[in-house]
Amino acid sequence: MLLDMARRFTALLADPATSPKGVSAVAIKTGAQRYARAWSSESAEGNAADPAEAVYWYRLAAADGEAKALTNLGTLIARGQGIAHADPEAARLLWWVAAAHGEAIAMFNLGAMYERGIGVPVDIVNARKWYERAALHNHAPARAALTRLGS
């Protein structure tokens, strides 16, 4: 099972040498720069949002070890933005790895998946566990979720 997860994770981060807009991956060298390029593409700073371009650069930034890129890539994949269709299983895997790197938003997103049964069976115990982890990182929405769940 772990080998399958590792293969799936590696496949999620694999990408062609150029972005959908034709920008070479080597033109932007560091994970931080790639993350900034992805964020700019996703948030439409000065341009129309381009989720496919954001997915491309988040994948490269994530492969370079940018944990926030894992979180944001998971969010786009969960929503089906910039890819052919939504893939909650892939999003969960990305968020799980990001959470292991201390990303509170990824922890919160995992809690929401389990609370709502998005790509997984509803599991309030697991939801609470992920919300508690996010709350330890001072994530206010996670604290609100715990209050809502009666924790």
Z-matrix of the N, CA and C atoms (Angstrom, degrees):
N
C 1 1.443
C 2 1.538 1 111.26
N 3 1.339 2 116.93 1 -44.57
C 4 1.462 3 119.40 2 179.35
C 5 1.520 4 111.52 3 -64.40
N 6 1.324 5 116.90 4 -36.35
C 7 1.460 6 119.82 5 178.13
C 8 1.520 7 110.33 6 -64.77
N 9 1.331 8 116.70 7 -41.07
C 10 1.467 9 120.42 8 176.83
C 11 1.525 10 110.95 9 -62.43
N 12 1.339 11 116.44 10 -41.58
C 13 1.464 12 120.09 11 178.21
C 14 1.526 13 110.52 12 -63.54
N 15 1.324 14 116.70 13 -41.24
C 16 1.466 15 120.35 14 179.55
C 17 1.522 16 110.75 15 -63.89
N 18 1.323 17 116.59 16 -41.79
C 19 1.469 18 119.91 17 177.95
C 20 1.520 19 110.89 18 -63.81
N 21 1.327 20 115.98 19 -43.12
C 22 1.467 21 120.37 20 179.97
C 23 1.529 22 110.36 21 -63.03
N 24 1.324 23 116.06 22 -42.82
C 25 1.460 24 120.67 23 179.72
C 26 1.527 25 110.65 24 -62.64
N 27 1.324 26 116.84 25 -45.44
C 28 1.462 27 121.16 26 178.52
C 29 1.521 28 110.67 27 -60.20
N 30 1.324 29 116.92 28 -42.06
C 31 1.468 30 120.73 29 179.41
C 32 1.527 31 111.24 30 -64.51
N 33 1.318 32 117.55 31 -34.78
C 34 1.464 33 120.78 32 179.35
C 35 1.523 34 111.80 33 -64.81
N 36 1.317 35 116.68 34 -28.71
C 37 1.460 36 120.18 35 -176.64
C 38 1.524 37 113.27 36 -95.92
N 39 1.330 38 117.61 37 -7.70
C 40 1.468 39 121.04 38 179.25
C 41 1.523 40 109.52 39 -75.68
N 42 1.324 41 116.30 40 141.78
C 43 1.461 42 119.96 41 -179.43
C 44 1.517 43 110.25 42 -157.88
N 45 1.329 44 117.27 43 160.23
C 46 1.466 45 120.02 44 177.76
C 47 1.529 46 111.90 45 -66.87
N 48 1.320 47 115.53 46 171.73
C 49 1.465 48 121.50 47 -175.37
C 50 1.523 49 113.70 48 -73.20
N 51 1.330 50 117.80 49 -17.23
C 52 1.465 51 120.31 50 179.27
C 53 1.518 52 110.30 51 -128.23
N 54 1.317 53 114.74 52 150.97
C 55 1.461 54 121.33 53 -179.72
C 56 1.526 55 110.30 54 -74.97
N 57 1.342 56 117.22 55 168.77
C 58 1.470 57 119.56 56 176.18
C 59 1.530 58 113.24 57 -55.47
N 60 1.340 59 116.68 58 -27.10
C 61 1.471 60 120.69 59 177.85
C 62 1.524 61 112.25 60 -90.38
N 63 1.333 62 116.91 61 5.07
C 64 1.456 63 120.96 62 176.45
C 65 1.512 64 115.97 63 84.76
N 66 1.326 65 117.71 64 14.77
C 67 1.465 66 121.04 65 178.72
C 68 1.530 67 108.27 66 -84.61
N 69 1.318 68 116.58 67 129.79
C 70 1.458 69 121.69 68 -179.76
C 71 1.521 70 110.86 69 -68.83
N 72 1.322 71 115.63 70 138.32
C 73 1.459 72 120.44 71 178.32
C 74 1.519 73 111.65 72 -60.61
N 75 1.319 74 117.83 73 -30.71
C 76 1.468 75 119.84 74 -178.91
C 77 1.525 76 112.50 75 -77.93
N 78 1.331 77 117.12 76 -12.48
C 79 1.465 78 120.39 77 178.97
C 80 1.525 79 111.45 78 -68.97
N 81 1.306 80 116.28 79 -27.90
C 82 1.467 81 121.90 80 179.32
C 83 1.523 82 105.62 81 -120.21
N 84 1.313 83 116.71 82 108.58
C 85 1.455 84 121.18 83 -162.12
C 86 1.526 85 116.99 84 -90.59
N 87 1.319 86 118.89 85 -37.27
C 88 1.465 87 119.23 86 -172.63
C 89 1.522 88 111.55 87 -99.67
N 90 1.324 89 114.38 88 157.73
C 91 1.455 90 119.45 89 177.32
C 92 1.514 91 112.35 90 -59.39
N 93 1.331 92 116.94 91 -39.90
C 94 1.467 93 120.52 92 179.65
C 95 1.526 94 111.08 93 -64.44
N 96 1.328 95 116.89 94 -41.09
C 97 1.469 96 120.24 95 178.05
C 98 1.531 97 110.85 96 -66.85
N 99 1.309 98 116.05 97 -38.94
C 100 1.467 99 120.31 98 179.12
C 101 1.524 100 110.50 99 -67.13
N 102 1.336 101 115.94 100 -39.24
C 103 1.463 102 119.78 101 176.25
C 104 1.528 103 110.12 102 -61.67
N 105 1.321 104 116.90 103 -45.10
C 106 1.470 105 120.80 104 179.50
C 107 1.524 106 110.83 105 -61.26
N 108 1.318 107 117.10 106 -40.09
C 109 1.478 108 121.00 107 178.27
C 110 1.530 109 109.82 108 -64.39
N 111 1.322 110 116.97 109 -42.51
C 112 1.470 111 121.34 110 178.83
C 113 1.520 112 110.62 111 -62.92
N 114 1.331 113 116.11 112 -47.75
C 115 1.464 114 120.78 113 -179.44
C 116 1.522 115 110.51 114 -59.34
N 117 1.313 116 116.58 115 -42.65
C 118 1.457 117 121.56 116 178.39
C 119 1.528 118 110.76 117 -61.79
N 120 1.322 119 117.20 118 -41.38
C 121 1.471 120 121.18 119 178.75
C 122 1.519 121 111.45 120 -67.60
N 123 1.333 122 116.50 121 -38.10
C 124 1.466 123 120.50 122 -178.64
C 125 1.522 124 111.50 123 -74.08
N 126 1.322 125 116.69 124 -41.72
C 127 1.463 126 120.00 125 -173.28
C 128 1.517 127 113.65 126 -90.41
N 129 1.319 128 116.86 127 -1.47
C 130 1.472 129 122.61 128 174.58
C 131 1.518 130 112.72 129 62.04
N 132 1.319 131 116.54 130 42.55
C 133 1.466 132 119.91 131 177.71
C 134 1.524 133 109.65 132 -64.67
N 135 1.311 134 116.67 133 100.61
C 136 1.452 135 122.07 134 178.00
C 137 1.515 136 115.31 135 81.67
N 138 1.304 137 117.90 136 -5.22
C 139 1.465 138 122.10 137 -177.63
C 140 1.524 139 109.76 138 -140.34
N 141 1.317 140 115.32 139 179.44
C 142 1.461 141 120.01 140 172.35
C 143 1.527 142 108.21 141 -73.85
N 144 1.320 143 116.91 142 143.35
C 145 1.465 144 120.86 143 177.65
C 146 1.524 145 109.38 144 -60.51
N 147 1.318 146 115.88 145 143.19
C 148 1.459 147 121.79 146 179.45
C 149 1.528 148 108.18 147 -134.17
N 150 1.350 149 117.07 148 86.02
C 151 1.463 150 119.83 149 -176.63
C 152 1.526 151 113.89 150 -59.22
N 153 1.339 152 118.48 151 -35.90
C 154 1.470 153 120.05 152 179.77
C 155 1.527 154 110.60 153 -63.95
N 156 1.316 155 116.68 154 -40.61
C 157 1.465 156 121.18 155 177.22
C 158 1.535 157 109.47 156 -65.64
N 159 1.329 158 116.62 157 -41.11
C 160 1.464 159 120.70 158 178.40
C 161 1.526 160 110.84 159 -62.07
N 162 1.330 161 117.25 160 -44.94
C 163 1.467 162 121.03 161 178.66
C 164 1.527 163 110.10 162 -57.49
N 165 1.316 164 116.20 163 -45.50
C 166 1.470 165 120.54 164 -179.71
C 167 1.531 166 111.09 165 -56.56
N 168 1.334 167 116.43 166 -52.09
C 169 1.466 168 119.96 167 -175.88
C 170 1.521 169 112.24 168 -72.64
N 171 1.350 170 118.40 169 -33.50
C 172 1.467 171 119.47 170 174.58
C 173 1.523 172 110.34 171 -63.39
N 174 1.332 173 117.87 172 -39.57
C 175 1.467 174 120.13 173 177.94
C 176 1.526 175 110.57 174 -58.83
N 177 1.315 176 116.50 175 -46.53
C 178 1.471 177 119.55 176 -179.72
C 179 1.526 178 111.38 177 -66.03
N 180 1.322 179 117.02 178 -42.50
C 181 1.465 180 120.41 179 178.88
C 182 1.526 181 110.49 180 -63.53
N 183 1.326 182 116.95 181 -40.50
C 184 1.464 183 120.89 182 178.00
C 185 1.525 184 110.57 183 -63.82
N 186 1.323 185 116.68 184 -41.86
C 187 1.463 186 120.51 185 177.73
C 188 1.528 187 110.88 186 -63.05
N 189 1.331 188 116.67 187 -25.97
C 190 1.468 189 121.84 188 176.93
C 191 1.527 190 112.41 189 -86.16
N 192 1.330 191 117.90 190 3.29
C 193 1.455 192 121.30 191 175.32
C 194 1.515 193 116.15 192 95.46
N 195 1.319 194 118.45 193 11.95
C 196 1.468 195 121.42 194 178.52
C 197 1.534 196 109.32 195 -81.28
N 198 1.330 197 116.93 196 104.13
C 199 1.463 198 121.21 197 -175.86
C 200 1.529 199 112.25 198 -62.81
N 201 1.328 200 117.64 199 -36.66
C 202 1.469 201 119.64 200 178.41
C 203 1.522 202 110.64 201 -62.95
N 204 1.327 203 117.27 202 -31.26
C 205 1.461 204 120.92 203 177.32
C 206 1.526 205 110.30 204 -64.72
N 207 1.333 206 117.25 205 -37.94
C 208 1.467 207 120.75 206 176.32
C 209 1.522 208 110.33 207 -60.75
N 210 1.328 209 115.55 208 -44.70
C 211 1.465 210 120.62 209 -179.92
C 212 1.523 211 111.00 210 -61.68
N 213 1.318 212 116.89 211 -50.16
C 214 1.465 213 120.38 212 -176.95
C 215 1.520 214 111.90 213 -68.76
N 216 1.329 215 117.29 214 -37.80
C 217 1.462 216 120.70 215 176.12
C 218 1.524 217 109.77 216 -61.55
N 219 1.319 218 116.78 217 -43.58
C 220 1.461 219 120.60 218 177.40
C 221 1.517 220 112.20 219 -59.28
N 222 1.319 221 116.73 220 -39.51
C 223 1.466 222 120.60 221 179.58
C 224 1.523 223 111.19 222 -64.78
N 225 1.330 224 117.33 223 -45.60
C 226 1.468 225 119.99 224 178.42
C 227 1.526 226 110.95 225 -62.85
N 228 1.323 227 116.65 226 -42.18
C 229 1.464 228 120.56 227 -179.49
C 230 1.527 229 110.43 228 -67.13
N 231 1.322 230 117.68 229 -39.35
C 232 1.470 231 120.33 230 177.99
C 233 1.523 232 111.33 231 -61.62
N 234 1.325 233 116.11 232 -35.23
C 235 1.472 234 121.33 233 -179.17
C 236 1.525 235 113.05 234 -86.18
N 237 1.333 236 117.20 235 -10.14
C 238 1.461 237 120.10 236 -176.29
C 239 1.516 238 112.64 237 73.78
N 240 1.322 239 116.85 238 26.75
C 241 1.468 240 121.31 239 -179.97
C 242 1.528 241 109.75 240 -96.83
N 243 1.331 242 115.39 241 127.15
C 244 1.450 243 120.41 242 179.05
C 245 1.514 244 114.34 243 81.24
N 246 1.318 245 116.59 244 3.09
C 247 1.462 246 122.73 245 177.38
C 248 1.521 247 108.31 246 -135.78
N 249 1.331 248 116.67 247 172.80
C 250 1.466 249 121.09 248 -175.25
C 251 1.526 250 112.73 249 -65.89
N 252 1.335 251 117.85 250 -38.82
C 253 1.472 252 121.11 251 -178.24
C 254 1.527 253 109.74 252 -156.65
N 255 1.306 254 115.85 253 157.52
C 256 1.465 255 120.94 254 178.07
C 257 1.526 256 109.55 255 -62.56
N 258 1.321 257 116.16 256 144.01
C 259 1.460 258 121.57 257 -178.84
C 260 1.528 259 108.86 258 -139.28
N 261 1.346 260 116.95 259 83.99
C 262 1.466 261 119.70 260 -177.38
C 263 1.529 262 113.49 261 -59.82
N 264 1.329 263 117.33 262 -33.43
C 265 1.465 264 119.79 263 179.66
C 266 1.529 265 110.74 264 -64.09
N 267 1.321 266 116.48 265 -43.67
C 268 1.464 267 120.24 266 177.90
C 269 1.527 268 110.49 267 -65.21
N 270 1.324 269 116.71 268 -41.43
C 271 1.464 270 120.48 269 178.43
C 272 1.523 271 110.14 270 -60.72
N 273 1.324 272 116.57 271 -43.68
C 274 1.465 273 120.87 272 -179.85
C 275 1.526 274 110.68 273 -60.72
N 276 1.315 275 117.40 274 -42.19
C 277 1.463 276 121.13 275 178.98
C 278 1.534 277 110.83 276 -63.27
N 279 1.318 278 116.84 277 -45.23
C 280 1.468 279 120.48 278 178.97
C 281 1.525 280 111.04 279 -62.99
N 282 1.333 281 116.51 280 -43.79
C 283 1.464 282 119.94 281 179.62
C 284 1.522 283 111.32 282 -66.18
N 285 1.321 284 117.20 283 -35.64
C 286 1.455 285 120.63 284 179.17
C 287 1.532 286 109.97 285 -62.34
N 288 1.330 287 116.50 286 -44.89
C 289 1.468 288 120.39 287 178.76
C 290 1.533 289 109.90 288 -66.18
N 291 1.329 290 117.29 289 -43.15
C 292 1.464 291 120.55 290 178.34
C 293 1.528 292 110.60 291 -61.91
N 294 1.323 293 117.00 292 -40.80
C 295 1.464 294 120.94 293 178.22
C 296 1.528 295 110.66 294 -62.09
N 297 1.318 296 116.72 295 -38.08
C 298 1.465 297 120.60 296 177.53
C 299 1.527 298 111.42 297 -63.28
N 300 1.326 299 116.60 298 -21.37
C 301 1.466 300 122.21 299 176.58
C 302 1.526 301 111.94 300 -96.28
N 303 1.343 302 117.14 301 10.76
C 304 1.455 303 120.97 302 174.47
C 305 1.514 304 116.11 303 89.15
N 306 1.320 305 118.63 304 13.43
C 307 1.465 306 122.05 305 -178.69
C 308 1.537 307 110.59 306 -78.16
N 309 1.321 308 116.44 307 106.29
C 310 1.466 309 121.71 308 -176.81
C 311 1.527 310 112.46 309 -63.30
N 312 1.323 311 117.56 310 -37.17
C 313 1.469 312 119.59 311 179.89
C 314 1.521 313 109.96 312 -64.16
N 315 1.326 314 117.42 313 -38.91
C 316 1.465 315 120.66 314 177.15
C 317 1.528 316 110.20 315 -63.39
N 318 1.324 317 116.83 316 -41.31
C 319 1.466 318 120.69 317 177.58
C 320 1.523 319 110.20 318 -60.84
N 321 1.321 320 115.72 319 -45.74
C 322 1.464 321 120.37 320 178.29
C 323 1.524 322 110.73 321 -60.62
N 324 1.329 323 117.32 322 -44.75
C 325 1.464 324 120.81 323 -179.53
C 326 1.526 325 111.36 324 -61.45
N 327 1.326 326 116.96 325 -38.38
C 328 1.467 327 119.90 326 176.28
C 329 1.526 328 110.26 327 -64.13
N 330 1.320 329 116.67 328 -41.87
C 331 1.460 330 119.61 329 176.33
C 332 1.513 331 111.83 330 -58.84
N 333 1.324 332 116.56 331 -43.67
C 334 1.467 333 120.90 332 179.53
C 335 1.526 334 111.53 333 -64.26
N 336 1.331 335 116.87 334 -38.51
C 337 1.471 336 119.75 335 177.67
C 338 1.524 337 110.22 336 -59.27
N 339 1.336 338 116.07 337 -47.88
C 340 1.459 339 119.84 338 -178.38
C 341 1.524 340 111.89 339 -70.30
N 342 1.306 341 117.34 340 -36.15
C 343 1.467 342 119.64 341 178.95
C 344 1.526 343 111.30 342 -65.18
N 345 1.321 344 116.23 343 -41.00
C 346 1.469 345 120.80 344 -174.71
C 347 1.525 346 113.90 345 -96.82
N 348 1.320 347 117.62 346 -8.26
C 349 1.455 348 119.84 347 -178.44
C 350 1.520 349 113.18 348 71.08
N 351 1.321 350 117.18 349 40.53
C 352 1.464 351 121.71 350 179.96
C 353 1.524 352 108.18 351 -91.38
N 354 1.324 353 116.39 352 103.56
C 355 1.457 354 121.55 353 -179.66
C 356 1.520 355 114.53 354 77.25
N 357 1.317 356 116.62 355 -3.24
C 358 1.466 357 123.11 356 178.64
C 359 1.526 358 107.37 357 -143.03
N 360 1.333 359 117.89 358 159.31
C 361 1.463 360 118.28 359 173.35
C 362 1.537 361 110.38 360 -64.93
N 363 1.315 362 117.17 361 148.15
C 364 1.466 363 120.76 362 175.11
C 365 1.526 364 107.91 363 -57.09
N 366 1.313 365 116.14 364 130.91
C 367 1.463 366 122.21 365 -177.73
C 368 1.532 367 107.42 366 -149.19
N 369 1.318 368 115.63 367 91.45
C 370 1.465 369 120.88 368 -175.41
C 371 1.528 370 111.52 369 -65.29
N 372 1.320 371 117.49 370 -33.10
C 373 1.468 372 120.00 371 178.10
C 374 1.532 373 109.98 372 -62.62
N 375 1.326 374 116.42 373 -46.23
C 376 1.465 375 120.70 374 178.23
C 377 1.525 376 110.93 375 -67.11
N 378 1.329 377 116.73 376 -39.23
C 379 1.468 378 120.52 377 177.63
C 380 1.524 379 109.77 378 -58.95
N 381 1.309 380 115.77 379 -47.54
C 382 1.461 381 121.09 380 -179.22
C 383 1.541 382 110.48 381 -60.73
N 384 1.338 383 116.07 382 -41.47
C 385 1.471 384 120.54 383 179.54
C 386 1.530 385 110.84 384 -58.46
N 387 1.341 386 116.11 385 -46.06
C 388 1.465 387 119.12 386 -178.50
C 389 1.530 388 111.49 387 -70.83
N 390 1.323 389 116.88 388 -37.96
C 391 1.466 390 119.33 389 176.64
C 392 1.537 391 110.57 390 -63.32
N 393 1.336 392 116.53 391 -40.20
C 394 1.466 393 119.90 392 179.01
C 395 1.526 394 110.95 393 -62.30
N 396 1.326 395 116.83 394 -41.77
C 397 1.464 396 120.35 395 178.41
C 398 1.527 397 110.77 396 -62.49
N 399 1.331 398 116.16 397 -43.64
C 400 1.469 399 119.67 398 178.85
C 401 1.527 400 110.58 399 -65.06
N 402 1.328 401 116.81 400 -39.64
C 403 1.466 402 120.87 401 -179.78
C 404 1.528 403 111.22 402 -62.99
N 405 1.319 404 117.33 403 -32.62
C 406 1.465 405 120.72 404 176.42
C 407 1.527 406 111.90 405 -63.15
N 408 1.327 407 116.00 406 -19.86
C 409 1.467 408 121.96 407 176.60
C 410 1.535 409 110.99 408 -98.70
N 411 1.343 410 115.61 409 19.95
C 412 1.470 411 122.29 410 178.12
C 413 1.526 412 113.47 411 62.11
N 414 1.308 413 116.78 412 35.78
C 415 1.464 414 121.78 413 178.38
C 416 1.535 415 107.95 414 -86.60
N 417 1.328 416 116.59 415 105.47
C 418 1.472 417 122.01 416 -174.36
C 419 1.529 418 113.05 417 -59.26
N 420 1.343 419 120.84 418 -43.99
C 421 1.467 420 119.11 419 178.35
C 422 1.535 421 112.47 420 -61.06
N 423 1.329 422 117.55 421 -30.98
C 424 1.466 423 119.91 422 177.34
C 425 1.526 424 110.35 423 -68.26
N 426 1.330 425 116.52 424 -40.85
C 427 1.470 426 119.33 425 176.59
C 428 1.526 427 110.55 426 -62.36
N 429 1.331 428 116.67 427 -40.12
C 430 1.469 429 120.45 428 177.89
C 431 1.524 430 110.61 429 -64.31
N 432 1.324 431 117.26 430 -39.26
C 433 1.466 432 120.77 431 178.81
C 434 1.525 433 110.29 432 -64.38
N 435 1.319 434 117.06 433 -40.50
C 436 1.464 435 120.20 434 177.94
C 437 1.526 436 110.92 435 -63.76
N 438 1.308 437 116.95 436 -40.20
C 439 1.468 438 120.74 437 176.53
C 440 1.522 439 109.99 438 -62.36
N 441 1.331 440 116.02 439 -44.56
C 442 1.465 441 121.14 440 179.43
C 443 1.531 442 111.12 441 -60.95
N 444 1.344 443 116.40 442 -37.70
C 445 1.466 444 120.60 443 -179.35
C 446 1.526 445 112.45 444 -82.18
N 447 1.309 446 116.42 445 -3.37
C 448 1.454 447 119.86 446 177.42
C 449 1.517 448 113.79 447 82.46
N 450 1.317 449 116.45 448 29.30
C 451 1.475 450 119.66 449 178.47
C 452 1.502 451 110.55 450 -99.27
